[in-house]
């Protein structure tokens, strides 16, 4: 332990370095490619997701802009999460799946030579696991890379033997604290997130999440 004598001027940089010793500083995930390359790869991945669903891919300026923003986040981001929000059926989940498929396909390795893959789960399943299988909930909560689909469709609170649980809030708070890579899709507007989950998680979202708002209507019509 550093002995600090009263009246002695503090070396701020030295003390900061000592305080950081032993603490894990997670590097923000970035794809090791040019932004233009990732945009093209993400476009191909998005097209593959559409065709897998037996739908016709219809390029448009709004979609191109959404893919470009996602590519920028994947290559130059300083935030470890991304929020895709807008009305149902406008491509949020497809873009999430495209990001997930691309990262998984590239099969990158972390510092421990383990594959960096994105695990996908529905928010309603998170709520169920928090009540029925807490061990699995904890395992998913600590995944290095996680994609949460349809946040907002799950109950904000779950009753368990008289105890009130807040599954998604607990999971996202944990991932905020640990600075873990997180993708979220939601039909909620930013202000509705604050109403449903409270100021604490909404403020943390502002810090941890890049935001892409989907202004286009549904493709399912």
BELVENWO-V811511 format. One line per field, one symbol per residue. ss: DSSP state (h for helix, s for strand, l for the rest). phi: phi as a letter, one per 20 degrees, with the letter a starting at -180 (. if undefined). psi: psi as a letter, one per 30 degrees, with the letter a starting at -180 (. if undefined). Layout:
ss=???
phi=???
psi=???
This chain:
ss=lllllllllllhhhhhhhhhllllllllllllllhhhhhhhhhhhhhhhhhhllllllllhhhhhhhhhhhhhhhhllllsssssslllllhhhhhhhhhhhhhhhllslllllslllsssshhhhhhhhhhlhhhhhhhhlllsssssssllllllsssllssslhhhhhhhhhhhhllsssssslllhhhhhhhhlhhhhhhhhhhsssssslllllll
phi=.fedefnefeeffffgfffefneedefffbfecfgfffffffffffffffffeldefdfbgfffffffffffffdcfddecbddcrffndoffffgfffffffffflfdefdmefeceedbefffffffgeebfffgfffgegfccddemfoeeffcceclneedcgffffffffffelegbdcdbeffgffffffdnffffffggeedfcdeeefefeef
psi=kkkjkkfkkkjeeeeeeeffkfkkjkkkkkkhlleeeeeeeeeeeeeeeeeeghlkkjkleeeeeeeeeeeeeffgkgkglkkjkalkgggeeeeeeeeeeeeeefhlkafggkkjlkkkkkeeeeeeeeefieeeeeeeegkekkkjkhkfflkekkkjhfkkkieeeeeeeeeeefhkkkkkkkfkleffeeeefleeeeeeeeefkkkjkjflakff.
